[in-house]
Amino acid sequence: MVKLAFDDIWRALDEIADPEIPVVSLVEMGIVRDVQIQNDAVIVSMTPTFAGCPAFEQMRAAIVEKLRALGVERVEVKIVLTPPWSSDWIAESARAKLKSFGLAPPPQHGGNVQLFFPDAVACPYCNSTNTRVTNHFGPTLCRAIYFCRNCQQPFEQFKPL
Amino acid sequence: MTNLSLVFKILALADDELILGHRNSEWAGHAPILEEDIAFANLALDELGHAQLWYALYQEFTDTEPDYLVFFRGAADYRNAQFVELPKGDWAFSMLRQYLFDTYESIALPQLVKSSNARIAEIAAKIRPEEMYHLRHTSNWVKRLGLGTAESHRRMQNALDELWAYALQLFVPLSDEQELIDAKVMPDPRVLQAEWESQVVAHLSASGLIVPATREPIATSRTQHTEYLTALLAEMQEVARGEVYGVEW
């Protein structure tokens, strides 16, 4: 097998777009947790954002495909649940990209989502906090729907988890 | 402690999530407003995701494929409470059922996070924050409908009268569950019930609803089901059973 360094593998994984939010990568979203190289095998640990996320299988297949294309013969994807995925793990770089995609990034909550249900979410288009929630549930499990009273546009928020 | 009592309990947890999720999915395209259509689809998908985690754990013990469990078991082999299999009813009925279940989960999950079984603890830790979104949504709607118009109030009260004794089945211990309680794998359902009752009675009363007096569950065995589960499974399993070997698209 081609001799690959960790950096090459991480870089390749960082090129895999989130199927539902294609402007960010699986690495930036904190979905890829760990990479290990054992002899001729690469073991990637990944974790689901929301447990029922239907894009999860697609992400898993994309990881296998990407590493095979790099010349890795044996790719093993391990699913880990501990610690449970947190929206705090979304990289700073990805937060800006979410915003450009029309998705208000989730607030940092330091592990205490319970107390963190803010209604003053800033509009990703005009930054106004004069917004209201339209629906706590949205087109995917991880999104809520808002409306900006200032620029009169609907937008979505990536929910804190 | 035998593994048998544990696997039965895991299957009960999984089946409750699956069947409730399926009932919620029946609102897709039928909810009274678009926002609730979306909300119920989300609730359904979340519960299916949670079922998947429990089925995966069941598979670790029994080597049984989750797809087999879901699509090729008959009603007699399902271990869900009758509470979740009742038809979706009107929207008040589905909303109230989801609220009663969400409150139960909001009390059970923090206890399951402390389970002496590490896998159970991590699955509960994964599910718990997602469930907070459910409870916030359904508890608000219960209040809105209970204190809303005469019709919304009447529908909520009818739903409560019908659902109450079924909901109590969630707290009936399985036959060997005491072993799991002693081993600190599972919390004592009687303790959960006391906490659940105090929370839901307070909220339902504040929502203008009268809680039925009975504290006797309508069903006590998870091997007995209503006729509604058979009909649900017939629909849910139709495609899988019709094309046992799968179809390539």
HADDOCK unambig.tbl for C-alpha pairs under 7 A between the chains (distance, minus, plus):
assign (segid A and resid 51 and name CA) (segid B and resid 46 and name CA) 6.78 0.50 0.50
assign (segid A and resid 51 and name CA) (segid B and resid 49 and name CA) 4.89 0.50 0.50
assign (segid A and resid 51 and name CA) (segid B and resid 50 and name CA) 6.28 0.50 0.50
assign (segid A and resid 52 and name CA) (segid B and resid 45 and name CA) 5.73 0.50 0.50
assign (segid A and resid 52 and name CA) (segid B and resid 46 and name CA) 5.07 0.50 0.50
assign (segid A and resid 52 and name CA) (segid B and resid 48 and name CA) 6.26 0.50 0.50
assign (segid A and resid 52 and name CA) (segid B and resid 49 and name CA) 3.47 0.50 0.50
assign (segid A and resid 52 and name CA) (segid B and resid 50 and name CA) 6.76 0.50 0.50
assign (segid A and resid 81 and name CA) (segid B and resid 122 and name CA) 6.43 0.50 0.50
assign (segid A and resid 81 and name CA) (segid B and resid 126 and name CA) 6.80 0.50 0.50
assign (segid A and resid 82 and name CA) (segid B and resid 122 and name CA) 6.17 0.50 0.50
assign (segid A and resid 84 and name CA) (segid B and resid 125 and name CA) 6.75 0.50 0.50
assign (segid A and resid 84 and name CA) (segid B and resid 126 and name CA) 5.27 0.50 0.50
assign (segid A and resid 135 and name CA) (segid B and resid 35 and name CA) 6.16 0.50 0.50
assign (segid A and resid 137 and name CA) (segid B and resid 38 and name CA) 6.52 0.50 0.50
assign (segid A and resid 137 and name CA) (segid B and resid 39 and name CA) 5.12 0.50 0.50
assign (segid A and resid 137 and name CA) (segid B and resid 42 and name CA) 6.56 0.50 0.50
assign (segid A and resid 138 and name CA) (segid B and resid 38 and name CA) 6.37 0.50 0.50
assign (segid A and resid 141 and name CA) (segid B and resid 42 and name CA) 5.95 0.50 0.50
assign (segid A and resid 161 and name CA) (segid B and resid 129 and name CA) 6.41 0.50 0.50
